């Protein structure tokens, strides 16, 4: 994970330098706390997908280019074989597998997200980003909190929500949860 985070940090720094912006200017233009952005660019801090998405949308850069260092190329269709999507492990608790990384100019970002269980007293990690999000639970159970309202989702359950609202999720029952997340 540490190496992946450092590579994303390098891509963030490279984008900012190409745009000839200071860290403060980029953070301000993307509505990100300056300190959060600086920590992310250092490579010593977890980098949220929501922050990367804000930057990608603001500067019209493919999210994949920031996350995986690969530019999408396909414009008619893109197949991701079972278990073969490009993945990134943001932390030991979260793993994202992109299901459309090769499709250029897509309007949604689908991922298989795996959340590992944590101790019951571990605080939930929250984020927010522009747009909407759809989550469909494939295996395990998860607690999702959206703007302070909690929902327990079981396999086959789904939720669609305004992702501008503060949201976070947590695996339940001491087991990992795997779900399809589509970020629009």
Secondary structure, DSSP 4 states (H G I P E B T S, - for coil): -HHHHHHHHHHHHHHHHHTT--HHHHHHHTT--HHHHHHHHHTSS---HHHHHHHHHHTT--HHHHHHS----BSS-----TT-S-EEESSSSEEEEESSTTBTT-S-EEEEEEE----TTSPPP-B--SSEEEEEEEES-EEEEETTEEEEE-TT-EEEEETTS-EEEEE-TTS-EEEEEEE-
